[in-house]
Amino acid sequence: MGQVNKTVATDVDVAAYIAALEPERRREETSALVALYERITGEPAKMWGPSMIGFGEYHYTYDSGRSGTSMRSGFAPRKGKHSIYLMCDTGDEAAAQNQEALLGRLGKHKMEKSCLCINRLDQVDMDVLEEIIANNVAEMNRLYPPA
């Protein structure tokens, strides 16, 4: 029996989820990120699992044969930080160098594997963040063309 993807799209209302976040700054920043992602992706926000907000979806099949569906792009508004999911690392050296250069201009952040962690949006350059997310979405669209 194959593994089941634990993080799946849900019918939880995104606005209700955001309204329940504390403190107010977290609600405001989450709403700002939703607007940014919707502008970049052209997709509406959708809850994935209990705490991730995703935009679009894609289907994947690993070499092992395991397959599933995941969000194309998204983030999670955690207690002390926003976790921005950078969904793909293609090993493309030029793309990696470009991302490193952008991260160098971003402002206060921390990278954890494919997760860009930002404590507060006022500590980063939002134009640079938009470029990082847009580049990642473009790469996901290249690797997994939208249906």
N, C-alpha and C positions, 0 to 999 in steps of 0.2 A: 504494500500500500504506500503511495507517495505521500510526501509531506504536504501539509496544507498551509497556505500563506496565512499567517496570524493577523496581518493587517489588511483589512478589507474595507471597501467603501460601506458607509452606513447611511441610514436615513435621518440621522441626528441633524437638527436644524443648526446651521452654522451661526446664524445671528443669535440664537438662544445660547449656544455654547459660548460665544464671545461675551454676551451680556452677563454670564455667570462668572467671568474671570475677575480676579482681584489682584492688585488694586486697579483703580481707574486708568492709570498710565498703561497697564498691561492691556486693558480693553482697547484703549486708543491706539496703541502701537500695533496690536493684532489687526484692528480694522484698517490701519494704514497699509500693513503688509498684504492684506486681502485685496485691497484696491490696486496695489502695485502688481501683484500676481495676475489679477484679472486683466489688467491692461496689457501685460506682457504676453500672457497665454491666450487671451480671448476666450477663456473657459471660466465657468462659474465655480465658486468655491464649493467643496464637498468634504464632509468629514470622512476620514480614514481611521479606523480604530477609534479609541475613546478620545484622542487628543491631537491628532494630526489633521491639518487642513490641506487638502490637495486640489490640484487643478489639472484636469484631463486625466487620461489613463493610458496605459500601454500594456500589451501582452508580451510575455517573454517565455522562452523555452531554453533552459540550460542544456549543456552538452549531456548531462546525466539523464535528460528527458523530463525533468521536473519543469512544470510550467505554471503560470499564474498571471494575475493581473495586478498592477500596482499604479499608484498615482504617477503621472508624468513629471510633475514638479510639486513642491509643497514645503510646508514648514510646520513646526509645533511650537506654540507659545508655552514654554515651560515656566516654572516658578521664577527662576532667577535669570533666565535667558531665553532668547528665541533660537530655536534650532532650525537653520535653513538647510534643507536637504539638497545637496548637489548630486543628482541621481546617476551621473555617469563619469567614469574615468577611462578614457579610451586608450591611454598610453601615448597619445599624440603629443610629442615634445613641444611643438609650437603652441598648442592649446594650453599645455601645462605652464609654459613660460608666461603666456599672456595672463592666465589666471593668477600666477604668482605676482606679476606686476600689478594687477588690479587689487589683489589682497594687500599689497604694500601701500596702496593709496586709500584703502577702505576706511581705516580708523581702527578703533579698539575692537578686536575680535579674537577668536581662538578657533583653530581647525581641529576637528576630531574625525579622522578617517574621511568620510564623505559628508560630514556635517559641519557647517559654518555656524559657530555660536556667537551671538551678539547679545550683550547684556541690555543695552539701551539703544534705540534707534538714533537718539541725538548724539551718540558717540561715533557714528559712522557717516560717511558721505553717501547719501541716498542715491545719487546718480551712479556712483561706482557699484553699489549694491544692485541696482537695476541692471547694469551691464553684466555683472556676474551671473545673475539669474537668467537674463536673456540669452547669454552665451550657452548656459547649461540647457535651457529649453531648446535652443537651436540644435545643439548636439543630440539631445534626446530625439528630436524630430528627424534628424538625419539617420540615427541608428534604428529608430522605431517609427517609420513614417506613419502619421495619423491615418486612420481608416477613412 
